[in-house]
Amino acid sequence: MKVQWQVIVGIVLAIIIAIFAIVNVDSVQVNFLFAKVEWPLILVILGSVLVGGLIFFCLNIVRVNAMKKQIKTLEAAKKELERTLAAEKSRKVKVSEVEVPDEAPKPTV
């Protein structure tokens, strides 16, 4: 359900950005550090949205990879703890089988 809402919100935002870009078709001067160019505002808006989306996408990939690494680390720690727990349980069972009571039973007369 969460993914469906994300798709719906994404489509609505894309439509709003497209309408905003279409309304603004005037030519504007874009100043790069080394040159100045005249571009239609629609290209500037759509280019900015595209660059922002690419930055967001790249940051998301980095975050997902970090989470995958954390999952692997936690799974390895979980396996180690499970092995330790199984070893402790098996050792406790073996000790209780051989364990001798502290007091010897008293003879009944």
N, C-alpha and C positions, 0 to 999 in steps of 0.2 A: 504494500500500500504506500509506503514511503517513497519508493521509486516512481510510482505513478504521479504523486504530487510533485516530485522534482521535475518530471517531464512536462507536466502541465504548466508549472511556473516558468520553466525554461522556454516553452513555446510562447507564453504570454509576453515574457520579457523580449524575446526575439521579435515579436510583432510590434511591440512598443518601440524598440530600437529602429526597426525598419521604417515605421511611420515617421519617427523623428528624423531619420536620415533623409527620407524622401522629401519632407517639407523643407529641409535646409539644403538647397542645391546651389546656393551662391558660391562663387569662387572666393577662396581665402588664401592669404599668403602664409605659407608654412616655413618657419625659420629653423633649419637644421644648423648645427654648429659651423658647417663649412659652406652652406649654400641656402638660398631662398628660392622657393618655388610657389607657383600659383596652382592650387588644386581645388576641385569642387569640395565643398564641405561634406558632402555625402561620403566621399572617399576617406576623408579624415576621420569621420565618425565611425564608419565601418572598419577602417584600419585600426583605430584605437580599441574597438570592441574585440577585434580579432587578436591583437597583441595581448590584451588583458585576459582573454580566454586561454591563450597559449601559456601565459605565465601561471594562471590558476591550474591548468592541466599539469604542467611540469611540477609545480609544488605539491599537487595531489599525488603524483607518482612517487615523489620522494617520501611523502608521508606514508603511503601504502607499503613501500619497501621497508621503511623503518618498523612498521607494525609487523610485517612478515618476519623480520629478524627477531623482534621481541617475542613473537609467537613461538618460533623455533627454540629460543632460549628457555622460555617457560615450559615448553613441552619436554625439553631435555631435563630440566630441573624436576618436573613432575615424575618422569620415568625413574630418575635417581631416587626420589623420595619413596616411590612405590616399591622399588627394589629394597631400600632400607627397611621399610615397613614389613615387607614379606620376610626379610631376614630376621627381623626382631620377633615376628610372630612365630616363625619356625623355631627359633632359639628358645622362646618361651615355652613352646609345646614340648620340646625335648627336655628342658630342665624340669618341667612339672612331671614328666614321666619317671624321671630318675630321682626326683626330690624325696628326701626322707623327712618325716615329721620331726619337729624339734624335740618333743617329749615322747618317750617310749610309752606305749599303753600300759596302764597299771593292771596288774593281775587282779581279777575279781575273786573273792573268797566266799 
